[in-house]
Amino acid sequence: MQGPEQTISWILFGKAQELHTRPRSMVTFTTIPESDALLNDIENYPHLFVLGCIMDRQIPAERAWNIPCVIARECGGPEFENFLTPDLDRLKEIFSKKRLHRFNDQMADNFYRAIRKIHIDYQDNAANIWLAGRPGCREVIDRFAQFHGVGQKISTMAVNILVREFKVPLRFVHEIDISVDSQVRKVFTRLGLVPPGASNQEIIVAARKIYPMYPGIADSLVWEIGREWCRADFSGCGECYLEEWCAKRGG
């Protein structure tokens, strides 16, 4: 890689390294202080984080991440034992009544299955997903991927957050790929890092080539660029720190 693409990579991954090395601080998942406090407390309520990851699909992220906190209030508190009380029909009722998701029945089912999996496979402690057996990143990604409704995007996003934001000392960060979604695809294409129409795997490979030591390190930055500035009409370009070198491919 050379020319503007190399400059973009240096800037992007340099900023990502700064995020990775800074001290742990409060992550804004929902913009609701009470909910964010619970979601950040992975020592006491790790299941809220896991359930938030699973809900983060095809609706605004802030809305998705707040769903476990809404369910907690409906069930009597954020402790995991309270999540074991409602059956699937009750969860579907809550999802529908509160209009929690775009796909209420489907996501209520995913939510219910996740609770049962944490109960059976992880002994009521979701933190065992990343703590049990001192696993490497690939194993934790695979554990997340075994939850119903979780694919490449969510499983890698979850582990990225654990390492980058919560400073969980997982081994082998080179195993964490970038989480491919519409924002990542748009930004990688616009910047000229992949050709138009690139497959998910081509985007993953491009990120691996750019920063093989930790391919997913810039995940949150790329997503932020896509959501905040990379608009169809190019009206946000002036706010983006990569504008000077951007190829501005696509519409």
PyMOL commands that set and color helices and strands:
alter all, ss='L'
color gray80, all
select helices_A, chain A and resi 4-21+33-40+46-55+61-75+80-83+88-98+104-121+128-131+137-145+152-164+173-175+182-191+200-210+219-228+237-239+243-245
alter helices_A, ss='H'
color red, helices_A
deselect
rebuild
show_as cartoon
